[in-house]
Amino acid sequence: MPVSSLVLPRVAAGMGRRALSVTERNVACLRSAYWVVMLSGFLEPVLYLFSIGVGVGGLIGDLPLPDGRLVSYAEFVAPAMLASAAMTGALSETTFNFFGKMKFMRLYDGMLATPVRPIEIALGELAWAMVRGVLYSAAFLVLMVALDLTTTPRALAMLPATVLVGFAFGALGMATSTVIRSWQDFDLIASAQFALFLFSGTFVPATSYPAWLRWLIEVTPLYRSVDLVRALSLGPVGWLQALDMVYLVALLAAGLTVAGRRMQKMLCK
C-alpha cells in the first residue's frame, strides 16, 4: 500500500481538527449582545422584501420569466434577497471582524504559537462565517415558504446553494481583508457591496439594462449567486446554473488561496 494513502488522510484529519478548533474558539466567545447584531443582519433583507418586493411589487404587478411564465414581483425578488442575505452574513464576519482580529487584537499571532497554520485559521474563520450565513438563509427560507413565495422542496434545494454562496463570499471577504490598510477602507467595501446589491439582477432582470452594462453585471459574483438561487426557486434549472456553481467554487478556491498566502506572509515573518 502506498505511504501517501496512509499519510494524506491523517494530514487532512489533523488539518480539519485544527481548523475546527478556531471555529470552536469563536463559539466559546459568543456574548448575548452578538445575537442582536445577527438579528439586525437578518432583518435587513426581510425589510427589503416587504417594502420593495411586496409594497412596490403591488404597483409593478407580475413579471415574465424567460420561458414566458408570469410570477409575482415578490416571488422574483425573494430569491435575490436570500442570496444577498448569504453574502451579507459571510462578509460581515470575514471583513470587519476578521480584520480586527488579525491587525488589532493580534489574535492569530497567538494561534500560530500552537500547531495551527494560517490556512487552517482561514478555514476555521470561514466555517464560523458560514454558521452566521446558514442561520440567515434558513430563517429567510422559512419566511419564503410561510409567505407562499416558494415550496418546501425548492427551499430545501436552495439551502445548500446559499451555503455555497456564503462560502464563496466568505473566502472573498478574507482575501480582501488581508490587503486593506485601515478601518477607513471598509467604506470602499461597503460601497462595493451595496453596488452589487443594487445591480445584480436583484430588483429588475439584467435584460433591462443596456447591453454593455448587462454583460458587466452578469460577471459579478452576486449576479451568479442570484441566478442560481432564483432558478432553484422558480425554475427552470439548466446548464447556466452549473456554470454558476463552477464560478462560485472557483471564487471560493481563489479567495482561500489568496487569504492563506497573504496570512502566511503577514503573520509568519
URUR-V159451 format. One record per backbone hydrogen bond with DSSP energy under -0.5 kcal/mol. CO is the residue of the C=O (numbers start at 1). NH is the residue of the N-H. Records with the same first field share a line. If there is no record, write none. Layout:
# URUR-V159451
CO = NH / NH
This chain:
# URUR-V159451
2 = 5 / 6
3 = 6 / 7
4 = 8
6 = 10
7 = 11
8 = 12
9 = 13
10 = 14
11 = 15
12 = 16
13 = 17
14 = 18
15 = 19
16 = 20
17 = 21
18 = 22
19 = 22 / 23
20 = 24
21 = 25
22 = 26
23 = 27
24 = 28
25 = 29
27 = 30
31 = 34 / 35
32 = 35 / 36
33 = 36 / 37
34 = 38
35 = 39
36 = 40
37 = 41
38 = 42
39 = 43
40 = 44
41 = 45
42 = 46
43 = 47
44 = 48
45 = 49
46 = 50
47 = 51
48 = 52 / 53
49 = 54
50 = 55
51 = 56
52 = 57
54 = 58
55 = 58
56 = 59 / 60
57 = 61
61 = 73
63 = 71
65 = 68
69 = 65
71 = 63
72 = 76
73 = 77
74 = 78
75 = 79
76 = 80
77 = 80 / 81
78 = 82
79 = 83
80 = 84
81 = 85
82 = 86
83 = 87
84 = 88
85 = 89
86 = 90
87 = 91
88 = 92
89 = 93
90 = 94
91 = 95
92 = 97
93 = 98
95 = 99
96 = 100
97 = 101
98 = 102
99 = 103 / 104
100 = 104 / 105
101 = 107 / 108
106 = 110
107 = 111
108 = 112
110 = 113
111 = 114 / 116
117 = 120 / 121
118 = 122
119 = 123
120 = 124
121 = 125
122 = 126
123 = 127
124 = 128
125 = 129
126 = 130
127 = 131
128 = 132
129 = 133
130 = 134
131 = 135
132 = 136
133 = 137
134 = 138
135 = 139
136 = 140
137 = 141
138 = 142
139 = 143
140 = 144
141 = 145
142 = 146
143 = 147
144 = 149 / 150
145 = 148
151 = 155
152 = 156
153 = 157
154 = 158
155 = 159
156 = 160
157 = 161
158 = 162
159 = 163
160 = 164
161 = 165
162 = 166
163 = 167
164 = 168
165 = 169
166 = 170
167 = 171
168 = 172
169 = 173
170 = 174
171 = 175
172 = 176
173 = 177
174 = 178
176 = 179 / 180
182 = 185
183 = 186
184 = 187
185 = 188 / 189
186 = 190
187 = 191
188 = 192
189 = 193
190 = 194
191 = 195
192 = 196
193 = 197
194 = 198
195 = 199
205 = 208
206 = 209
210 = 214
211 = 215
212 = 216
213 = 217
214 = 218
215 = 219
216 = 219
217 = 220
220 = 224
221 = 225
222 = 226
223 = 227
224 = 228
225 = 229
226 = 230
227 = 231
228 = 232
229 = 233
230 = 234 / 235
231 = 235
238 = 241 / 242
239 = 243
240 = 244
241 = 245
242 = 246
243 = 247
244 = 248
245 = 249
246 = 250
247 = 251
248 = 252
249 = 253
250 = 254
251 = 255
252 = 256
253 = 257
254 = 258
255 = 259
256 = 260
257 = 261
258 = 262
259 = 263
260 = 264
261 = 265
262 = 266
263 = 267
264 = 268
